[in-house]
Amino acid sequence: MPLMLVASSGLIAAGVPRSTTFRCQFSSPLPAAKSASGETNDGLQIGSPVVIVQAPPTLKTALPMPSLKVNNGQVKAGDVGRIVSRKPKDVWAIRLAIGTYLIDGKHFRPLDLDNNSSEAA
């Protein structure tokens, strides 16, 4: 993925550069995030509902001072939450009923609300 660096500078009367501004731009769109199982999480955005498909072995809180603890059944497969933010390396901050946690993309999938509402009808 090529990265372009664009520089612009302003000159004062003596010909000395006043300031230089750098701006990074991607020349192509970012690829979709892939989980370890090869599935893409490209339909995810902030506020998207998700369902946990595999309970993570450890939980990391999404606080300014995060804590790491063993998952003793607090988060289970089938729990539903909403995405709060995205972190590097396919890690997402997900708000669940018991709190907000940083969860890897391989442990959840997007919740298809249209499919669930048609089954209930």
C-alpha positions as CSV (number, residue, x, y, z in Angstrom):
1,M,0.0,0.0,0.0
2,P,1.9,3.1,-1.2
3,L,2.0,6.0,1.2
4,M,2.5,9.6,-0.2
5,L,4.1,12.3,1.9
6,V,3.0,15.8,0.9
7,A,4.9,18.8,2.2
8,S,4.1,22.5,2.0
9,S,6.1,25.4,3.4
10,G,5.5,29.1,3.9
11,L,8.3,31.7,3.3
12,I,8.8,34.9,5.2
13,A,10.3,38.1,3.6
14,A,14.0,37.1,4.2
15,G,13.5,33.8,2.3
16,V,13.7,31.6,5.4
17,P,11.1,28.9,5.7
18,R,8.5,29.8,8.4
19,S,7.1,26.4,8.8
20,T,6.8,23.1,7.1
21,T,3.6,21.0,7.2
22,F,3.6,17.3,6.4
23,R,0.5,15.4,5.6
24,C,0.3,11.6,5.0
25,Q,-2.1,10.3,2.5
26,F,-2.9,6.7,1.3
27,S,-3.0,6.4,-2.4
28,S,-5.4,3.4,-2.3
29,P,-8.2,2.5,0.1
30,L,-7.4,0.5,3.2
31,P,-7.9,-3.2,3.0
32,A,-10.7,-4.8,5.0
33,A,-9.7,-6.2,8.5
34,K,-9.3,-9.9,8.6
35,S,-9.6,-12.1,11.6
36,A,-7.4,-15.2,12.2
37,S,-10.1,-17.4,10.6
38,G,-9.9,-15.4,7.4
39,E,-13.3,-13.7,7.8
40,T,-13.5,-10.0,7.1
41,N,-15.0,-7.5,9.5
42,D,-15.4,-4.8,6.8
43,G,-19.1,-4.1,7.6
44,L,-18.2,-3.0,11.1
45,Q,-18.4,0.6,12.2
46,I,-19.0,2.5,15.5
47,G,-22.4,1.6,16.8
48,S,-22.7,-1.7,14.9
49,P,-24.3,-4.5,16.9
50,V,-22.1,-7.6,17.3
51,V,-22.5,-11.1,18.8
52,I,-19.7,-13.0,20.6
53,V,-19.1,-16.3,18.8
54,Q,-16.2,-17.5,21.0
55,A,-15.5,-16.5,24.6
56,P,-12.1,-14.7,24.8
57,P,-9.8,-16.4,27.4
58,T,-8.8,-13.0,28.8
59,L,-10.6,-9.7,29.1
60,K,-9.0,-6.2,28.8
61,T,-11.0,-3.3,29.9
62,A,-11.3,-0.3,27.5
63,L,-10.5,2.3,30.2
64,P,-7.7,4.9,30.1
65,M,-5.9,2.7,32.6
66,P,-6.9,-0.8,31.3
67,S,-6.7,-4.0,33.3
68,L,-6.3,-7.5,32.1
69,K,-8.2,-10.3,33.8
70,V,-9.1,-13.9,33.2
71,N,-12.6,-14.5,31.7
72,N,-14.4,-16.5,34.3
73,G,-17.7,-16.6,32.5
74,Q,-18.3,-12.9,32.4
75,V,-18.3,-12.8,28.6
76,K,-19.9,-15.9,26.9
77,A,-20.7,-17.0,23.4
78,G,-24.0,-15.4,22.4
79,D,-23.5,-12.2,24.3
80,V,-24.6,-9.1,22.3
81,G,-22.9,-5.7,22.3
82,R,-22.1,-2.6,20.3
83,I,-18.8,-1.4,18.9
84,V,-17.5,1.7,20.6
85,S,-14.2,2.2,18.8
86,R,-11.6,0.4,16.7
87,K,-8.0,-0.2,17.9
88,P,-4.9,-1.4,16.0
89,K,-4.6,-5.1,14.8
90,D,-8.3,-6.0,14.5
91,V,-9.0,-5.2,18.2
92,W,-12.4,-3.5,18.9
93,A,-13.8,-1.8,22.0
94,I,-17.2,-3.5,22.5
95,R,-19.8,-2.3,25.0
96,L,-21.5,-5.3,26.6
97,A,-24.0,-5.5,29.4
98,I,-21.2,-5.9,32.0
99,G,-18.9,-3.2,30.7
100,T,-16.7,-2.2,27.8
101,Y,-13.9,-4.5,26.8
102,L,-11.2,-4.7,24.1
103,I,-12.0,-7.9,22.1
104,D,-10.1,-9.4,19.1
105,G,-12.1,-9.6,15.9
106,K,-11.9,-13.4,15.8
107,H,-14.1,-13.6,18.9
108,F,-17.2,-11.9,17.4
109,R,-19.2,-11.3,14.2
110,P,-21.6,-8.6,13.1
111,L,-25.2,-9.2,14.2
112,D,-27.6,-9.4,11.3
113,L,-30.7,-7.6,12.6
114,D,-32.6,-8.0,9.3
115,N,-32.3,-11.8,9.3
116,N,-33.4,-12.0,13.0
117,S,-36.5,-9.8,12.5
118,S,-37.7,-11.8,9.5
119,E,-37.4,-15.1,11.4
120,A,-39.6,-13.7,14.2
121,A,-42.3,-12.6,11.8
